[in-house]
Amino acid sequence: AVGRPLLAAREASRASARRPLGAMTPSIPKVAIPPERWTQAIYGSPESALAKAEVSQLGALRFDSAHWSKAYLQCIGRGISHKDCVASLPDDVRTTPTGPLAGGDAQAGLAAAIACMNEHGTPDACTSHFETLSKLAGYEEEVKKSSTEKARDFCNKAGYKLLGVPVLFYAMKFIKIK
């Protein structure tokens, strides 16, 4: 009875050896995200997302994987038992800074938005809650600039290069464009 499983395994390996090489190699799975967009998928947020990732805060992410092992070893080094050391391990206080929606002011607005979504189920019915949350998070609507503000911004960006404009106007008297 012991020889039968071995015999079956040997027959299966012989059958796979008789298959052509193309049948043995598995097909390469199709990738849902092309490799050139992997960085954007990790560090970005989808275009349809209501809350965009704050790229400036991504560098502030911190995690010390050795925090608890260091604290445990220091505790054991003091001669305290394993059980007492595990119970007295401190929390890691060097955490990532929280966003604006984690504060106490936003808790009521966030709870109201979640309750609205549970009740209605569509984002269109809860736009007032989402607008309140976006204002708490610091997002502002884009303000339409007048033409004079646009001209002022352009002049500020151009800087001293605008000193050449009067010279260009004077030179245009002598240049004839056909």
PyMOL commands that set and color helices and strands:
alter all, ss='L'
color gray80, all
select helices_A, chain A and resi 3-18+21-24+35-43+55-60+67-77+82-87+100-102+104-120+123-137+147-171
alter helices_A, ss='H'
color red, helices_A
deselect
rebuild
show_as cartoon
